Amino acid sequence: MSDLLIQFRNKIDAIDSQLLALVNERAQLAREIGHVKSDGVIYRPEREAQVIRRLQAENQGPLADEAISHIFRAVMSNCRALEKELSIAFLGPLGTYSEEAALKQFGQGRQAVVCGSIDEVFRTVEAGQADYAVVPVENSTEGAVGITLDLLLASPLQVIGEVTLPVHHCLLSAQQDISQITHIFSHAQSLAQCHEWLNHHLPHTEREAVTSNARAAQMIHELVASQGTFAAAIASKRAAELFQLHVLAENIEDDPKNTTRFLVLGTHGVAPSGQDKTSLVMSAQNKPGAVVELLAPFAKHGVSMTKLESRPSRQDLWNYVFYVDIEGHQTDAAVHAALSDLASRATLLKVLGSYPTAII
């Protein structure tokens, strides 16, 4: 071993010792903060967002901003766990993209509460059996997740955060020869997102939709254990590791920019972080110009709208509610004025929550 290499390693060892001392000093301060909090709320998404944005702004490399986010979320997660290990509900089984989103937002210092459906995710947090929920709300290719929107309207839970997750699908199987595959299991949206790839590479293979991609991988694992199979699943690399399957092909999504947006749900509100978004749902009278009248307050008060999605109200035939995302926190002067104006025009107005915008 060269003297130069030894010198470099000695420097790294010294830095690692400094990092260890500083991380533990930070953890002690976090613990002290927990002792002086009066409301008992441990997770503060606005504060964590402020910390990560500041560090990314100061970052001069060579680490990418995404790596900075990952490292410091892990630090904050483990510091937070000294007060309490938060329980996070998400659509299971383990290996879903929902779990990946939960890991991205909360880090490893949390307890996974695996649910069998999105309805169950909501109910679990509403019943106090988990602290927070992570649910998919829209995909850049396939659009909105209708069940999530419907549940947001009915649920008392508040939106306290958002996570954007690039989705890269893999073809998984117990087989190692792709030509042997006769059947493919996956979530309906994932089958749609990989439609052209499947048509080109496996045009005659039967496709069947299941509740989640990870469930598809789990099914392949169970089939192999019981009788062997020539089936495959569309799922993530993590699912391949969890269920001991071969990755036959990677990045098989038709759109390389395929991204899913998830919402973080809780029972408390969130203070402004400085870069926020507010989600709401509203409805108008069934008359000409009613929707234009609903949108007018945003233009009047200079509030930028980033999303408008309609859904059947499930109350009257051909009656719709509109899901809207706007820039800013509901306590901001312009947003507050727009919402007050909107309340006098809408037949229904429910603010779903204000929260920090997603961080890479």
C-alpha positions in Angstrom: 0.0 0.0 0.0 1.4 3.4 -1.0 2.2 6.1 1.5 -0.1 8.5 -0.4 -3.0 6.0 -0.1 -2.3 5.6 3.6 -2.4 9.4 4.0 -5.7 9.7 2.2 -7.3 7.0 4.4 -6.0 8.5 7.6 -7.6 11.8 6.6 -10.9 10.0 5.9 -10.7 8.3 9.2 -10.2 11.6 11.0 -13.1 13.2 9.1 -15.3 10.2 9.9 -14.5 10.7 13.6 -15.5 14.4 13.4 -18.7 13.5 11.6 -19.6 10.9 14.3 -19.1 13.5 17.0 -21.0 16.2 15.2 -24.0 13.8 14.3 -24.2 12.8 17.9 -24.1 16.4 19.0 -26.9 17.2 16.6 -28.9 14.2 17.9 -28.5 15.5 21.5 -29.8 19.0 20.4 -32.7 17.4 18.7 -33.5 15.4 21.8 -33.4 18.7 23.9 -35.7 20.4 21.4 -38.1 17.5 21.9 -38.2 18.1 25.6 -39.2 21.8 25.2 -41.9 21.3 22.5 -45.3 22.1 23.9 -47.5 20.5 21.3 -46.0 17.0 21.2 -45.6 17.0 17.4 -42.3 15.3 16.5 -42.4 15.5 12.7 -42.1 19.0 11.3 -42.0 18.7 7.4 -41.7 22.5 7.0 -38.5 22.6 9.2 -37.0 19.6 7.5 -37.7 21.1 4.1 -36.0 24.3 5.1 -32.9 22.5 6.3 -32.5 20.4 3.1 -33.1 23.4 0.8 -30.5 25.5 2.7 -28.0 22.7 2.5 -28.6 22.1 -1.1 -28.2 25.8 -1.8 -24.8 25.7 0.1 -23.7 22.5 -1.7 -20.7 22.9 -3.9 -20.2 19.2 -4.7 -19.0 16.8 -5.7 -22.1 15.2 -4.1 -25.3 15.9 -6.0 -28.2 17.7 -4.4 -30.2 14.5 -4.4 -27.4 12.8 -2.4 -27.4 15.7 0.1 -31.2 15.2 0.6 -30.8 11.5 1.1 -27.9 11.9 3.6 -29.6 14.5 5.8 -33.0 12.9 5.7 -31.3 9.9 7.2 -29.7 12.0 9.9 -32.9 13.8 10.7 -34.9 10.5 10.7 -32.6 8.9 13.2 -32.5 12.0 15.4 -36.3 12.0 15.3 -36.4 8.4 16.3 -34.7 9.3 19.6 -38.0 10.9 20.6 -40.3 8.4 18.9 -40.1 6.0 15.9 -42.9 7.2 13.7 -45.2 4.7 12.1 -45.9 5.2 8.4 -48.8 3.6 6.6 -48.6 2.8 2.9 -49.9 0.4 0.2 -48.1 -2.9 0.5 -46.6 -5.4 0.4 -43.0 -4.3 1.0 -41.3 -3.4 -2.3 -44.0 -1.0 -3.6 -43.2 2.4 -5.0 -45.3 3.7 -2.1 -42.7 2.2 0.3 -39.9 3.9 -1.7 -41.7 7.2 -1.4 -42.1 6.6 2.4 -38.4 5.9 2.6 -37.5 9.0 0.6 -39.6 11.2 2.9 -39.1 9.7 6.3 -35.8 7.7 6.0 -35.1 4.5 7.8 -35.9 5.6 11.3 -39.6 4.7 11.0 -41.9 1.8 11.4 -43.6 0.4 8.3 -47.4 -0.2 8.5 -48.2 -2.2 5.5 -51.8 -1.9 4.2 -53.7 -4.0 1.6 -55.5 -1.0 -0.1 -55.4 2.8 -0.3 -58.7 2.8 1.7 -57.0 0.9 4.5 -54.0 3.4 4.5 -56.5 6.2 5.2 -58.4 4.3 7.8 -55.2 3.2 9.6 -54.1 6.8 10.2 -57.6 8.0 10.9 -57.9 5.3 13.6 -54.6 6.3 15.2 -52.9 3.0 14.3 -50.2 4.9 12.3 -48.8 8.4 12.6 -48.7 9.3 8.9 -49.7 8.0 5.5 -48.1 8.1 2.1 -50.4 7.6 -0.9 -50.1 8.0 -4.6 -52.1 10.8 -6.1 -51.0 11.1 -9.7 -48.6 9.8 -12.4 -47.1 11.8 -15.2 -48.2 9.3 -17.7 -51.5 7.9 -16.5 -52.9 10.9 -14.6 -54.7 11.0 -11.3 -55.3 8.2 -8.9 -59.1 8.5 -8.5 -59.5 6.5 -5.3 -57.0 8.8 -3.5 -58.9 11.9 -4.7 -62.2 10.5 -3.6 -60.8 9.6 -0.2 -59.3 13.0 0.3 -62.7 14.6 -0.1 -64.2 12.4 2.6 -61.3 12.0 5.0 -60.5 14.4 8.0 -56.7 13.8 7.3 -54.7 16.8 6.1 -52.1 16.9 3.3 -48.8 17.8 5.0 -46.2 16.9 2.3 -45.6 15.7 -1.2 -43.0 13.3 -2.6 -42.1 12.9 -6.3 -40.6 9.6 -7.3 -39.1 8.8 -10.7 -40.5 5.4 -11.5 -38.3 2.9 -13.3 -40.0 -0.5 -14.0 -38.2 -3.8 -14.2 -39.4 -7.1 -15.6 -38.9 -9.7 -12.9 -39.1 -13.5 -13.0 -37.8 -16.7 -11.5 -36.9 -17.6 -15.1 -33.7 -16.2 -16.7 -34.8 -16.5 -20.3 -37.3 -13.8 -21.3 -38.5 -15.9 -24.2 -40.0 -18.4 -21.7 -42.4 -15.8 -20.2 -46.1 -16.5 -20.9 -47.9 -14.4 -18.4 -47.2 -10.9 -16.8 -48.7 -9.6 -13.5 -48.6 -6.0 -12.5 -50.7 -3.0 -11.4 -53.0 -1.7 -14.2 -51.1 1.6 -14.4 -47.8 -0.1 -14.7 -49.0 -2.3 -17.5 -50.2 0.9 -19.3 -46.9 2.6 -18.6 -45.0 -0.3 -20.2 -47.5 -0.9 -23.0 -45.3 -0.3 -26.0 -42.3 -2.1 -24.6 -44.4 -5.1 -23.9 -46.0 -5.0 -27.4 -42.5 -5.0 -28.9 -40.7 -7.6 -26.7 -43.6 -9.8 -25.4 -46.5 -9.2 -27.8 -48.2 -12.6 -27.2 -47.8 -12.7 -23.4 -51.0 -12.6 -21.4 -51.2 -9.5 -19.0 -53.1 -9.5 -15.7 -53.7 -6.5 -13.4 -53.2 -7.0 -9.6 -53.4 -4.6 -6.6 -49.7 -3.5 -6.7 -46.4 -4.2 -8.4 -44.9 -5.6 -5.3 -47.9 -7.9 -4.9 -47.2 -9.1 -8.5 -43.6 -9.9 -7.5 -44.8 -11.6 -4.4 -47.2 -13.8 -6.4 -44.3 -14.9 -8.7 -42.3 -15.8 -5.6 -45.2 -17.8 -4.2 -46.0 -19.6 -7.5 -42.3 -20.7 -7.8 -42.4 -22.0 -4.3 -45.5 -24.0 -4.9 -45.3 -25.2 -8.5 -42.9 -23.3 -10.6 -43.9 -20.6 -13.1 -43.2 -19.1 -16.4 -44.8 -15.8 -15.3 -43.2 -12.4 -14.7 -43.9 -9.3 -12.8 -43.4 -5.6 -13.5 -42.0 -4.1 -10.4 -39.0 -2.4 -8.8 -35.4 -3.6 -8.2 -36.2 -3.6 -4.5 -39.1 -6.0 -5.1 -36.6 -8.3 -7.0 -34.4 -8.3 -3.9 -37.2 -8.9 -1.5 -38.8 -11.8 -3.4 -35.5 -13.3 -4.8 -36.4 -12.8 -8.5 -34.2 -12.2 -11.6 -34.2 -8.8 -13.3 -34.8 -9.7 -16.9 -35.0 -6.1 -18.2 -34.6 -2.7 -16.6 -36.3 0.7 -17.4 -39.0 -0.8 -19.5 -41.4 2.2 -19.0 -42.3 3.9 -22.3 -41.7 7.3 -20.9 -38.2 7.7 -19.4 -39.5 10.7 -17.4 -42.2 8.6 -15.8 -42.8 10.1 -12.3 -45.4 9.4 -9.6 -46.4 12.1 -7.1 -47.3 11.0 -3.6 -49.0 12.9 -0.8 -48.1 12.6 2.9 -51.1 12.7 5.2 -51.4 13.4 8.9 -53.7 14.8 11.6 -52.1 18.2 12.1 -51.4 21.2 9.9 -48.0 22.5 8.7 -46.5 26.0 9.2 -45.1 27.8 6.1 -41.7 26.7 4.9 -41.1 29.5 2.3 -41.8 27.3 -0.7 -45.2 25.8 -0.3 -48.3 24.5 -2.1 -51.9 24.4 -1.0 -54.4 21.7 -2.2 -58.1 22.2 -2.1 -61.3 20.7 -3.5 -64.3 22.8 -4.6 -67.6 22.7 -6.5 -69.8 25.2 -8.3 -73.4 25.6 -9.2 -74.5 23.8 -12.4 -74.9 27.0 -14.5 -73.0 28.7 -17.4 -69.8 30.4 -16.3 -69.8 28.8 -12.8 -66.3 27.3 -13.2 -64.8 30.6 -14.5 -66.3 32.3 -11.5 -64.6 29.9 -9.2 -61.2 30.4 -10.8 -61.5 34.2 -10.8 -60.2 34.8 -7.2 -56.9 33.2 -8.0 -56.3 35.6 -10.9 -57.6 38.5 -8.9 -55.2 38.0 -6.0 -52.2 36.9 -8.1 -52.2 33.3 -7.0 -50.7 30.8 -9.4 -52.7 27.5 -10.0 -50.6 24.5 -10.8 -53.3 21.8 -11.1 -57.0 21.5 -11.9 -58.6 18.1 -11.9 -62.3 17.2 -12.1 -64.0 14.2 -10.5 -67.6 13.1 -10.3 -69.1 14.2 -7.0 -70.8 10.9 -6.5 -73.9 12.8 -5.3 -75.8 14.0 -8.3 -75.6 12.8 -11.9 -73.2 14.9 -14.0 -72.2 16.9 -11.0 -68.4 17.4 -10.5 -65.9 18.6 -7.9 -62.6 20.2 -8.8 -59.3 19.4 -7.2 -56.9 22.4 -7.3 -53.2 22.9 -6.4 -52.0 26.5 -5.9 -48.7 28.0 -5.1 -48.2 29.3 -1.6 -49.4 28.6 2.0 -53.0 29.2 3.1 -51.7 31.7 5.7 -50.0 33.8 3.0 -51.8 37.1 2.5 -52.6 36.6 -1.2 -53.6 32.9 -0.8 -55.8 33.7 2.3 -57.6 36.5 0.4 -58.2 34.2 -2.6 -59.6 31.4 -0.4 -61.9 33.9 1.4 -63.2 35.2 -1.9 -63.6 31.6 -3.2 -65.6 30.6 -0.1 -68.3 33.1 -1.0 -68.6 31.7 -4.5 -68.2 27.9 -4.1 -71.0 25.5 -3.1 -68.3 23.4 -1.6 -64.8 24.4 -0.5 -62.4 22.1 1.5 -58.8 23.0 2.0 -56.9 19.7 2.0 -53.7 21.2 3.4 -50.7 23.5 2.9 -47.3 21.8 2.7 -43.7 22.2 1.4 -43.2 21.5 -2.2 -41.4 18.3 -3.1 -37.6 18.2 -2.9 -35.5 16.1 -5.2 
